[in-house]
Amino acid sequence: IMTHGTKSALAGAAAIAGAVTAAIAGFKWNSVFAIAIEAAQEAARFGSGESAHSLLDRLQHGQWLVGNCSADQFPRRLYREIGSGFSVLEAVPAALSLACFYDTAKEAILQAVNLGGDADTVASMTGAIAGARSPDSIPARWLRLVRKHNQLELTPIARQLLLLRNQSLPNSPCLQHIAKHQICVCGLGRNC
């Protein structure tokens, strides 16, 4: 637990949670990134150890790559300039960048797996964000395989997580963005 209580670890977890929350709420990729960075900055005030500046810098660089790279350049530059290794300093910015660059969860997850490094971790985080952005773009076959091989029924788990998210959202730093942009936070649609 000591290794996961650092400023960077907490900031990384908050960035992913903020990104998923913003994606569920229907934000565009640049706002998903901005909210993730804000959540990371807030969480970096807590924890122990080193500063989270390196993580925040890499998140901002990932946001720049998403907005400025072609489809040909993006994977190579992401791998070279951010990385996709075991460290939170690489895995979280890589996952967020992949989820925001590609239009579908399938495409983002496949790119995460093929990027190398800590592929399963990066792909899991990428899938959480990209799936929240575009749930219908997760192949039904993949969901069936997860259910079959892991004996998991994900729908009730997802509903419970959505309920927890909606209950805790009033205490979240993301609420200011959501209220400012009048975005739906119920998870059922954008115009509720």
MORA-V331649 format. One record per residue. N is the residue number from 1. RES is the residue in one letter. D_FIRST is the distance of its C-alpha to the first C-alpha in whole Angstrom. Layout:
N,RES,D_FIRST + N,RES,D_FIRST
This chain:
1,I,0 + 2,M,4 + 3,T,5 + 4,H,5 + 5,G,6 + 6,T,9 + 7,K,13 + 8,S,13 + 9,A,11 + 10,L,12 + 11,A,15 + 12,G,15 + 13,A,14 + 14,A,16 + 15,A,19 + 16,I,19 + 17,A,19 + 18,G,22 + 19,A,24 + 20,V,24 + 21,T,25 + 22,A,28 + 23,A,29 + 24,I,29 + 25,A,31 + 26,G,33 + 27,F,33 + 28,K,34 + 29,W,32 + 30,N,32 + 31,S,31 + 32,V,28 + 33,F,27 + 34,A,28 + 35,I,26 + 36,A,23 + 37,I,24 + 38,E,24 + 39,A,21 + 40,A,19 + 41,Q,21 + 42,E,20 + 43,A,17 + 44,A,17 + 45,R,18 + 46,F,15 + 47,G,11 + 48,S,12 + 49,G,13 + 50,E,16 + 51,S,18 + 52,A,18 + 53,H,21 + 54,S,21 + 55,L,19 + 56,L,22 + 57,D,25 + 58,R,24 + 59,L,24 + 60,Q,27 + 61,H,28 + 62,G,27 + 63,Q,29 + 64,W,32 + 65,L,32 + 66,V,32 + 67,G,35 + 68,N,37 + 69,C,37 + 70,S,39 + 71,A,38 + 72,D,39 + 73,Q,37 + 74,F,34 + 75,P,32 + 76,R,33 + 77,R,32 + 78,L,29 + 79,Y,28 + 80,R,30 + 81,E,29 + 82,I,25 + 83,G,24 + 84,S,22 + 85,G,20 + 86,F,16 + 87,S,15 + 88,V,14 + 89,L,18 + 90,E,20 + 91,A,18 + 92,V,18 + 93,P,22 + 94,A,23 + 95,A,22 + 96,L,24 + 97,S,27 + 98,L,28 + 99,A,27 + 100,C,30 + 101,F,32 + 102,Y,33 + 103,D,35 + 104,T,34 + 105,A,31 + 106,K,32 + 107,E,33 + 108,A,30 + 109,I,28 + 110,L,30 + 111,Q,30 + 112,A,26 + 113,V,27 + 114,N,29 + 115,L,28 + 116,G,26 + 117,G,23 + 118,D,20 + 119,A,22 + 120,D,21 + 121,T,18 + 122,V,20 + 123,A,23 + 124,S,20 + 125,M,20 + 126,T,23 + 127,G,25 + 128,A,23 + 129,I,25 + 130,A,28 + 131,G,28 + 132,A,28 + 133,R,30 + 134,S,33 + 135,P,32 + 136,D,35 + 137,S,35 + 138,I,32 + 139,P,35 + 140,A,35 + 141,R,35 + 142,W,32 + 143,L,31 + 144,R,33 + 145,L,32 + 146,V,28 + 147,R,30 + 148,K,32 + 149,H,29 + 150,N,26 + 151,Q,28 + 152,L,26 + 153,E,29 + 154,L,27 + 155,T,29 + 156,P,28 + 157,I,25 + 158,A,26 + 159,R,28 + 160,Q,25 + 161,L,23 + 162,L,26 + 163,L,27 + 164,L,24 + 165,R,24 + 166,N,27 + 167,Q,27 + 168,S,24 + 169,L,26 + 170,P,28 + 171,N,25 + 172,S,24 + 173,P,25 + 174,C,26 + 175,L,29 + 176,Q,31 + 177,H,31 + 178,I,32 + 179,A,35 + 180,K,36 + 181,H,37 + 182,Q,38 + 183,I,36 + 184,C,35 + 185,V,32 + 186,C,33 + 187,G,32 + 188,L,35 + 189,G,37 + 190,R,38 + 191,N,41 + 192,C,40
